[in-house]
Amino acid sequence: MQDTQIADLIAAEEKRQREGLELIPSENYVSKDVLTALGSVFTNKYSEGYPGRRYYGGQENTDPLEQLAIDRAKQLFKADHANVQPHSGAPANEAVYSAWLEPGDTVLAMELSHGGHLTHGAPVTRSAQLYNFIRYGMKNIETGEIDYDHLRELALKHKPKIILAGFSAYPRELDYEKFAAIGKEVGALLMADMAHIAGLIVGGVAKNPFDYGFHVITTTTHKTLRGPRGGLILSKGIVGNPLKKPEKTLENIPTLIDRSIFPGMQGGPHMHVIAAKAVAFREALQPEFKGYAAQIVKNAAVLAEELKKHGFNLVTGGTSNHLILADVYKSFGIDGGVAETALDAIGLTLNKNAVADDTLPPFRPSGIRLGTPAITTRGFKEEHMSQLADWMKQAVDKRDDERALQEIRKQVVEFVKSFPLPL
Ligand SMILES: Cc1ncc(COP(=O)(O)O)c(C=O)c1O
């Protein structure tokens, strides 16, 4: 590479990833094949439109490429339709809102401090300025159970056009059947944002909302699904001509979504990313992916138990998926930022996070969020979790002792040598 400044930064980042342990639950390590597709000549091509209906010539390779990505995504999620063009998870959600809603319409979504995502109506987002977001949350923070009675009351009162299930910081499974019954009662579109657990769904260790009557699933492709950074929208319904304006009916959802992505809010699709998505979807269709997904969940469950033994107070008492939320303020009287910094110093990367009804400010919240998708890709198994929990406790205890932290870091670097990156 001619550009040595960038080459050096790439090498440094590879070293950081190789020598540290990635515990951010929304991150992962992609395969060499995904990286190859991402760095391919498809980045040179303009392909506005959809397969067979483009605004530029020279589409003899992009059309079959996008079609393969679409077909594989549909097969993975048991969907009638897939739009593989969203640049990321946030625009995927925005595209569904604008496909189905008029300004001022109501969306019923998960309370942010109970695990919902920014794009589910945080006041700082454009969606929150356009639409009216109402919140449901947990009934019992100890068990993580959602308050479905309150959710129904809110739905009956506010008549939302969309009921949104999904989260980025909630360690339990949702009861889609209950969501679906309430959605049907009030005639709302049932949307699931599965960005975090898409890989668990296709790996068969989490429920698929389509099996319970949901109409739309949005997801990122770069978290548990282990693909390139990107978004994906799946839906049930009939695929019509995206160039003809359809009525806003449930049957027309696929067409409404296609129009909402292009020309509604995006220009040319990123064909190199779509190539990498197609590679990742094929990988996720292989039998081994089921083993990977199951291992993520097993590792998280054991890690949660090990952390509890060390005195970490876990939100909802543990985990049923890939992520863990620990209230370090309750456990050790420190805020999440202090814990994040101490863990960073020993080479364990995770993020500070608000816990439900947090009493500390968002910039210094009470919790940390961590998960097992990336370390599972590197080959970590249940038997390695006690070592991880042990390091975490040591880092918290010795947070003010730089030399002790450096000593632990050396141990981490040595340990991870047996767990190579998939490069
Ligand atoms: C549930 C959920 N939805 C949407 C997103 C947004 O995805 P992106 O960062 O790719 O825009 C995230 C990202 O963390 C997420 O967790």
The ligand as an ORCA input file, in Angstrom:
! r2SCAN-3c Opt
* xyz 0 1
  C     -31.196     -2.617     17.996
  C     -30.351     -1.760     17.103
  N     -30.927     -1.169     16.047
  C     -30.224     -0.380     15.216
  C     -28.890     -0.167     15.397
  C     -28.161      0.800     14.493
  O     -27.281      0.171     13.671
  P     -26.101      1.016     12.948
  O     -25.155      1.399     14.012
  O     -25.568      0.010     11.974
  O     -26.738      2.169     12.262
  C     -28.234     -0.777     16.469
  C     -26.788     -0.551     16.676
  O     -26.210     -0.743     17.675
  C     -28.988     -1.586     17.347
  O     -28.433     -2.170     18.406
*
